[in-house]
Amino acid sequence: MGNNLILELYTRPTCSDCQAAKEYLSGHNIDYVHKNVGEEERFEKDLREISGSRVVPSFAFYKRGLFGKKKLVKNFIGFENNKEEIKKWLGK
């Protein structure tokens, strides 16, 4: 993934779209930070702040600034419905 982008993926264990997203990322050797909102309450809070909802999977793309602070540049909710656009952001 180019442009110094960092991907954080918010999921739940019972979400089939989440499982498909993780399989796709792993199958294409794409690095990402996995945040299981079912296991960590703070991830649920972060998800609501980022997307305004609790819907998963949520793909949060960040850019790291000069001083190491990350800035959200794009968020997608859902994998199958946004797959082509997500692939563009991933450079695939």
VOBA-1610 file (N, C-alpha, C; in pm, whole numbers, padded with zeros to 5 digits, always signed):
BEGIN
Met+00086-00117+00000Met+00000+00000+00000Met+00090+00123+00000Gly+00070+00210-00095Gly+00156+00325-00110Gly+00110+00447-00035Asn+00177+00557-00061Asn+00144+00688-00005Asn+00144+00690+00147Asn+00226+00607+00209Asn+00235+00603+00355Asn+00100+00578+00422Leu+00014+00502+00357Leu-00117+00473+00414Leu-00108+00360+00515Ile-00190+00373+00618Ile-00206+00269+00720Ile-00351+00227+00716Leu-00376+00097+00714Leu-00513+00046+00713Leu-00546-00015+00847Glu-00657+00029+00904Glu-00712-00033+01024Glu-00846-00093+00985Leu-00863-00221+01014Leu-00986-00292+00979Leu-01061-00328+01105Tyr-01183-00277+01118Tyr-01269-00305+01234Tyr-01365-00417+01195Thr-01370-00521+01278Thr-01452-00638+01247Thr-01522-00690+01372Arg-01613-00786+01348Arg-01675-00867+01453Arg-01659-01014+01411Pro-01645-01104+01509Pro-01623-01246+01474Pro-01738-01311+01399Thr-01860-01263+01417Thr-01977-01327+01356Thr-02014-01267+01220Cys-01935-01175+01170Cys-01964-01102+01046Cys-01899-01171+00927Ser-01980-01223+00834Ser-01925-01294+00718Ser-01852-01199+00623Asp-01898-01076+00609Asp-01831-00979+00524Asp-01693-00944+00582Cys-01684-00945+00715Cys-01556-00920+00784Cys-01458-01032+00754Gln-01507-01154+00759Gln-01420-01269+00733Gln-01369-01265+00589Ala-01458-01228+00495Ala-01417-01217+00354Ala-01311-01107+00338Ala-01327-00997+00409Ala-01230-00887+00402Ala-01093-00932+00454Lys-01092-01000+00567Lys-00965-01048+00624Lys-00899-01150+00533Glu-00979-01238+00472Glu-00924-01337+00379Glu-00862-01269+00257Tyr-00930-01168+00206Tyr-00879-01095+00090Tyr-00746-01028+00124Leu-00741-00957+00236Leu-00619-00886+00275Leu-00504-00983+00299Ser-00531-01091+00370Ser-00427-01191+00396Ser-00382-01258+00267Gly-00476-01290+00181Gly-00445-01357+00055Gly-00361-01273-00039His-00367-01141-00021His-00289-01049-00105His-00172-00987-00029Asn-00140-01045+00086Asn-00026-01000+00168Asn-00030-00850+00196Ile-00148-00802+00232Ile-00165-00660+00264Ile-00161-00643+00415Asp-00070-00559+00460Asp-00058-00532+00603Asp-00174-00445+00650Tyr-00228-00479+00765Tyr-00335-00400+00825Tyr-00336-00423+00975Val-00397-00331+01044Val-00415-00343+01189Val-00557-00394+01211His-00569-00511+01271His-00700-00571+01295His-00754-00525+01429Lys-00877-00474+01428Lys-00941-00428+01550Lys-01076-00499+01564Asn-01080-00599+01650Asn-01201-00678+01673Asn-01286-00606+01778Val-01394-00543+01733Val-01478-00465+01824Val-01555-00555+01921Gly-01565-00684+01890Gly-01630-00778+01980Gly-01546-00811+02102Glu-01416-00787+02094Glu-01326-00820+02204Glu-01279-00698+02283Glu-01278-00583+02220Glu-01227-00462+02286Glu-01330-00350+02279Glu-01379-00309+02394Glu-01480-00204+02399Glu-01427-00073+02341Arg-01298-00045+02360Arg-01242+00080+02308Arg-01243+00083+02156Phe-01234-00033+02091Phe-01242-00037+01945Phe-01382+00000+01898Glu-01483-00042+01974Glu-01622-00005+01942Glu-01637+00147+01946Lys-01581+00209+02048Lys-01586+00355+02062Lys-01514+00421+01945Asp-01395+00372+01912Asp-01319+00427+01799Asp-01400+00415+01669Leu-01462+00299+01649Leu-01542+00275+01529Leu-01654+00379+01516Arg-01724+00403+01625Arg-01833+00502+01622Arg-01780+00642+01591Glu-01662+00676+01645Glu-01604+00808+01617Glu-01563+00821+01471Ile-01508+00715+01414Ile-01460+00718+01276Ile-01575+00720+01176Ser-01669+00627+01194Ser-01772+00607+01091Ser-01910+00661+01127Gly-01930+00691+01255Gly-02062+00736+01298Gly-02161+00623+01315Ser-02113+00499+01306Ser-02201+00384+01322Ser-02125+00268+01385Arg-02196+00157+01405Arg-02136+00035+01460Arg-02124-00074+01354Val-02149-00039+01228Val-02150-00136+01120Val-02007-00175+01083Val-01986-00306+01065Val-01856-00360+01026Val-01874-00446+00900Pro-01770-00472+00825Pro-01635-00424+00847Pro-01622-00277+00810Ser-01529-00213+00877Ser-01498-00074+00847Ser-01350-00065+00814Phe-01321-00013+00698Phe-01184+00006+00651Phe-01147+00152+00674Ala-01056+00178+00766Ala-01013+00314+00796Ala-00871+00332+00742Phe-00857+00420+00644Phe-00726+00449+00585Phe-00672+00577+00646Tyr-00551+00568+00698Tyr-00485+00681+00763Tyr-00357+00715+00690Lys-00318+00841+00701Lys-00187+00887+00659Lys-00114+00933+00783Arg+00014+00902+00789Arg+00094+00947+00902Arg+00158+01081+00867Gly+00141+01178+00957Gly+00194+01311+00935Gly+00341+01322+00972Leu+00392+01439+00963Leu+00533+01466+00992Leu+00574+01426+01132Phe+00490+01448+01226Phe+00525+01421+01366Phe+00470+01288+01415Gly+00434+01200+01322Gly+00388+01066+01356Gly+00240+01054+01388Lys+00170+01166+01391Lys+00027+01162+01420Lys-00048+01114+01296Lys-00143+01022+01315Lys-00216+00970+01200Lys-00343+01052+01178Lys-00379+01064+01049Lys-00497+01140+01010Lys-00583+01052+00920Leu-00711+01040+00954Leu-00804+00962+00873Leu-00823+01032+00738Val-00802+00956+00630Val-00821+01014+00497Val-00939+00950+00422Lys-00976+00827+00460Lys-01090+00762+00394Lys-01141+00648+00480Asn-01272+00631+00483Asn-01335+00522+00556Asn-01441+00457+00467Phe-01437+00326+00462Phe-01538+00249+00389Phe-01609+00158+00487Ile-01740+00149+00476Ile-01818+00056+00558Ile-01869-00053+00466Gly-01829-00176+00495Gly-01868-00290+00412Gly-01759-00324+00312Phe-01743-00453+00287Phe-01639-00498+00194Phe-01695-00524+00055Glu-01792-00612+00044Glu-01843-00651-00088Glu-01898-00531-00166Asn-01969-00441-00099Asn-02027-00325-00167Asn-01923-00222-00209Asn-01806-00223-00146Asn-01702-00125-00174Asn-01573-00187-00225Lys-01579-00313-00263Lys-01457-00389-00295Lys-01370-00322-00400Glu-01427-00276-00508Glu-01347-00216-00616Glu-01279-00087-00570Glu-01349-00006-00497Glu-01291+00119-00446Glu-01182+00090-00342Ile-01206-00007-00257Ile-01106-00047-00157Ile-00981-00097-00227Lys-00998-00177-00332Lys-00884-00229-00407Lys-00800-00115-00464Lys-00865-00008-00510Lys-00792+00108-00562Lys-00707+00170-00451Trp-00765+00184-00334Trp-00691+00242-00221Trp-00576+00152-00179Leu-00592+00023-00197Leu-00487-00072-00162Leu-00381-00084-00271Gly-00409-00025-00387Gly-00316-00034-00498Gly-00321-00168-00569Lys-00436-00235-00565Lys-00453-00368-00627Lys-00543-00360-00749
//
